Amino acid sequence: MVDPQDPGTLALPLTFKRSRGRPRKPNALTAAERARRYRARKKTLSMHVVSLAVHSDVMRERDEAQAQVKQLRAELERLLVQLQA
């Protein structure tokens, strides 16, 4: 408060009281935007589901390929031993 009798007092700006809680971000999403992004994420995840039959076929082929690699490595070792002898 300024005293009208005193020329040395200045009018100070009144400070505003901050609201409680965490301050808002300037680029915060609205609830509708968050919901839309959530639905889009769920939709893309549901499109990448692999059926159990396809998964079991792929796993079987992987196991066969690993067995073949093991067999070829053993044959390579055998041939290297023959070459060195």
C-alpha positions in Angstrom: 0.0 0.0 0.0 1.3 3.4 -0.9 1.3 6.2 1.7 0.1 9.4 -0.1 2.0 11.5 2.4 5.4 9.8 1.8 7.0 10.5 -1.7 9.5 7.7 -1.2 7.2 4.8 -1.2 6.6 3.0 -4.4 3.7 0.9 -5.6 4.8 -2.7 -5.6 3.3 -5.1 -8.1 1.0 -7.6 -6.4 2.3 -11.2 -6.8 -0.2 -13.8 -7.9 -0.6 -16.9 -5.8 0.4 -20.1 -7.7 -2.2 -22.8 -7.9 -1.5 -26.0 -6.0 0.1 -29.1 -7.6 2.4 -29.6 -10.5 2.5 -26.8 -13.1 0.9 -27.6 -16.5 3.1 -28.2 -19.5 2.5 -25.8 -22.4 2.2 -28.7 -24.9 0.1 -31.1 -22.7 -2.3 -33.5 -24.5 -6.0 -33.3 -23.9 -7.8 -36.4 -22.7 -9.2 -37.0 -26.2 -5.7 -36.9 -27.8 -4.4 -39.3 -25.2 -7.3 -41.6 -25.8 -6.9 -41.5 -29.6 -3.2 -42.3 -29.3 -4.0 -45.2 -26.9 -6.5 -46.7 -29.3 -4.0 -46.3 -32.2 -1.3 -48.1 -30.2 -3.7 -50.9 -29.3 -4.8 -51.3 -32.9 -1.2 -51.6 -34.2 -0.4 -54.1 -31.5 -3.4 -56.3 -32.3 -2.4 -56.4 -36.0 1.0 -58.0 -35.1 -0.4 -61.1 -33.4 1.0 -64.4 -34.7 -1.2 -67.5 -34.6 0.0 -70.5 -32.6 0.1 -72.7 -35.7 2.4 -70.3 -37.5 4.6 -69.9 -34.4 5.0 -73.6 -34.0 5.9 -74.1 -37.7 8.5 -71.4 -37.4 10.0 -72.9 -34.3 10.1 -76.3 -35.8 11.9 -75.0 -38.9 14.3 -73.1 -36.6 15.1 -76.3 -34.7 15.6 -78.2 -38.0 18.0 -75.5 -39.2 19.9 -75.6 -36.0 20.3 -79.4 -36.3 21.5 -79.0 -39.8 24.0 -76.4 -38.8 25.3 -78.7 -36.0 25.6 -81.5 -38.5 27.5 -79.4 -41.1 29.9 -78.1 -38.4 30.7 -81.7 -37.4 31.3 -82.6 -41.0 33.5 -79.5 -41.4 35.6 -80.6 -38.4 35.9 -84.1 -39.8 37.0 -82.8 -43.2 39.5 -80.4 -41.6 41.0 -83.3 -39.6 41.3 -85.4 -42.8 42.9 -82.4 -44.6 45.5 -81.9 -41.9 46.4 -85.7 -41.7 
